[in-house]
Amino acid sequence: FIVSGRLNDKVKQNELIMVVGYLVMALGFGAYFFVNSVPTMFLAQILVGLGEAIYAPSFDALYSKHLIVENAVTSWGLWEGMNYFLAAAGAFFGSLIVTFYGFQPLFAIMVGLSLFSAYYIYRLPRQIL
């Protein structure tokens, strides 16, 4: 997302942009509670995508900042592999939650995880990030 990338280049605390991205994602996940038509579903998903577009460049910048140059490719490979495996695990466990409890609890978990992530990143000491 070009706007977020450019904003990240100008600010000193990229982690605050990550917080905003997670909050927008939480808003999008929360919007799923109110979906009653295809257009409202698209709106909810647009919010989730916007949050991801805000958060991802900030994350990538912070992750890159902490890499050891000699192992950068390996580190990115490990991150990408873990990311895709966890997405698959999330889909599996999400399907179990939906099967046994319905969509509402899944949406609540997604909102909760996004809010927790935003809070956690906000509260981390800046020297860690």
Backbone hydrogen bonds, N-H to C=O, Kabsch-Sander energy under -0.5 kcal/mol:
donor,donor_aa,acceptor,acceptor_aa,energy
5,G,1,F,-2.3
6,R,2,I,-2.6
7,L,3,V,-2.3
8,N,4,S,-2.6
9,D,5,G,-1.6
10,K,6,R,-0.9
10,K,7,L,-0.8
11,V,7,L,-1.6
14,N,12,K,-0.8
16,L,13,Q,-1.3
17,I,13,Q,-0.7
17,I,14,N,-0.6
18,M,14,N,-1.7
19,V,15,E,-2.0
20,V,16,L,-1.9
21,G,17,I,-2.4
22,Y,18,M,-2.6
23,L,19,V,-2.3
24,V,20,V,-2.4
25,M,21,G,-2.3
26,A,22,Y,-2.4
27,L,23,L,-2.1
28,G,24,V,-2.3
29,F,25,M,-3.0
30,G,26,A,-2.7
31,A,27,L,-1.7
32,Y,28,G,-0.8
32,Y,29,F,-0.8
33,F,30,G,-1.5
34,F,31,A,-1.7
35,V,32,Y,-1.1
41,M,37,S,-1.8
42,F,38,V,-2.5
43,L,39,P,-2.1
44,A,40,T,-2.3
45,Q,41,M,-2.4
46,I,42,F,-2.5
47,L,43,L,-2.0
48,V,44,A,-2.0
49,G,45,Q,-2.8
50,L,46,I,-2.6
51,G,47,L,-2.5
52,E,48,V,-2.3
53,A,49,G,-2.5
54,I,50,L,-1.9
55,Y,51,G,-2.6
56,A,52,E,-2.9
58,S,54,I,-0.6
59,F,55,Y,-2.4
60,D,56,A,-2.9
61,A,57,P,-2.3
62,L,58,S,-2.5
63,Y,59,F,-3.1
64,S,60,D,-2.5
65,K,61,A,-1.9
66,H,62,L,-1.0
66,H,63,Y,-0.7
67,L,64,S,-1.3
69,V,67,L,-0.6
71,N,68,I,-1.8
72,A,69,V,-1.3
75,S,71,N,-2.9
76,W,72,A,-2.6
77,G,73,V,-2.5
78,L,74,T,-2.7
79,W,75,S,-2.4
80,E,76,W,-2.8
81,G,77,G,-2.5
82,M,78,L,-2.6
83,N,79,W,-2.8
84,Y,80,E,-2.3
85,F,81,G,-2.4
86,L,82,M,-2.7
87,A,83,N,-1.9
88,A,84,Y,-2.1
89,A,85,F,-2.4
90,G,86,L,-2.7
91,A,87,A,-2.2
92,F,88,A,-2.2
93,F,89,A,-3.0
94,G,90,G,-2.6
95,S,91,A,-2.1
96,L,92,F,-1.7
97,I,93,F,-2.3
98,V,94,G,-2.5
99,T,95,S,-2.4
100,F,96,L,-2.4
101,Y,97,I,-3.0
102,G,97,I,-0.9
102,G,98,V,-0.9
106,L,102,G,-0.8
107,F,103,F,-2.5
108,A,104,Q,-2.2
109,I,105,P,-2.3
110,M,106,L,-2.4
111,V,107,F,-2.5
112,G,108,A,-2.7
113,L,109,I,-2.8
114,S,110,M,-2.0
115,L,111,V,-2.7
116,F,112,G,-2.7
117,S,113,L,-2.4
118,A,114,S,-2.3
119,Y,115,L,-2.6
120,Y,116,F,-3.1
121,I,117,S,-2.5
122,Y,118,A,-2.2
123,R,119,Y,-2.3
124,L,120,Y,-1.3
128,I,125,P,-1.5
129,L,125,P,-1.1
